[in-house]
Amino acid sequence: MEIQIQQSTRKTSDLHTKIWYLSKDPKFLTEKPFYSNIPFNDPEAKQTNVEMVQSPVNITNIRGCENAFTLEKDGFQLVRVDTDMPKVYHQLHNPIWVQDSYYPVVQGWLTEVLGRDKVQKIYIYDHTVRHHDPSRPPGSRGTDGALQPVPGVHVDHTVDSGPLRVQQHIPEPEASRLMKKRFQIINVWQPLFEPIQDWPLALCSSSSVPQNEFVETDLVYPHYYGEIYSLTENPKYRWYYAKDQTTNEVWMFKNYDSDSSCPARFTPHCSFVNPEAPLGARPRESIEFRVLVFFR
């Protein structure tokens, strides 16, 4: 199994575009942002009170400096893996095959990156395939099995919802035993063709975001209550992407880290309109895995 941290010495370059942040509406001083996926009979009932605004941003292309970014310091890391994507492309749209045959592959990548001697248990609790449909507006959900890229800046978990996610998937008393040691929730993000030019993924260095600037936001489902972080615009945030990402390059980024002393516990991320994408660039297709990682 080939696992490499991308390395070079070439300087980075910036891309100028816009991304979507939570608006700085005064109502959020007293009202918690929320998204509801519960069908309401009342036509006046809101599915969300969230209002997003586009803000200009510089996103740095990490090509040439890939090895400068790590999960521990920045909350994300670009890792080179050995994947024959043309061979597995169609199978990655079969959720049963993915769970049975590809989950072990992803677990192997994480074990190599994080350290076989340091990891106690790795559990992939779900995955999502995304296809950008240009006929749908940005931020629309898409269809089951082929969700749209997410343009809004967010983190999948919060200080409170991270442990709840563990308890949802790991039975007691094992969950409590595992959570006595350090644990993380990591996303593994992989393109399904190359290069990715349409709606690539941008990641914000966690160390550039003070903890008190994360905004707790509710996610409400018929079967599950969750909480994510949103962000309002701040020019001090440092954003990065990998230009022309290939299928043998995967992003690993943290959505939760129980170690409160770590400078990179929560990694804001989003997709964005790439102004350098050529006309007619193939709409993005990607797969992402959400993983619970428990350390010794």
Stockholm file with secondary structure:
# STOCKHOLM 1.0

chainA/1-296         MEIQIQQSTRKTSDLHTKIWYLSKDPKFLTEKPFYSNIPFNDPEAKQTNVEMVQSPVNITNIRGCENAFTLEKDGFQLVRVDTDMPKVYHQLHNPIWVQDSYYPVVQGWLTEVLGRDKVQKIYIYDHTVRHHDPSRPPGSRGTDGALQPVPGVHVDHTVDSGPLRVQQHIPEPEASRLMKKRFQIINVWQPLFEPIQDWPLALCSSSSVPQNEFVETDLVYPHYYGEIYSLTENPKYRWYYAKDQTTNEVWMFKNYDSDSSCPARFTPHCSFVNPEAPLGARPRESIEFRVLVFFR
#=GR chainA/1-296 SS CCEEECCCCCCCEEEEEEEEEECCCGGGGTSCCEEECSCCSCTTCCSBCCCEEEEEEEEEECTTCGGGCCTTTTSEEEEEECCCHHHHTTGGGCHHHIIIIIHHHHHHHHHHHHCTTTEEEEEEEEEEEEECCTTSCTTCCEETTEECCCCBCEESCCTTHHHHHHHHHSCTTHHHHHTTSCEEEEEEEEESSSCBCSSCEEEECGGGSCGGGCEEEEEECSSCEEEEEECCCCTTCCEEECTTBCTTEEEEEEEEESCTTCSCSCCCEEECCCTTSCTTCCCCEEEEEEEEEEEC
#=GC SS_cons         CCEEECCCCCCCEEEEEEEEEECCCGGGGTSCCEEECSCCSCTTCCSBCCCEEEEEEEEEECTTCGGGCCTTTTSEEEEEECCCHHHHTTGGGCHHHIIIIIHHHHHHHHHHHHCTTTEEEEEEEEEEEEECCTTSCTTCCEETTEECCCCBCEESCCTTHHHHHHHHHSCTTHHHHHTTSCEEEEEEEEESSSCBCSSCEEEECGGGSCGGGCEEEEEECSSCEEEEEECCCCTTCCEEECTTBCTTEEEEEEEEESCTTCSCSCCCEEECCCTTSCTTCCCCEEEEEEEEEEEC
//
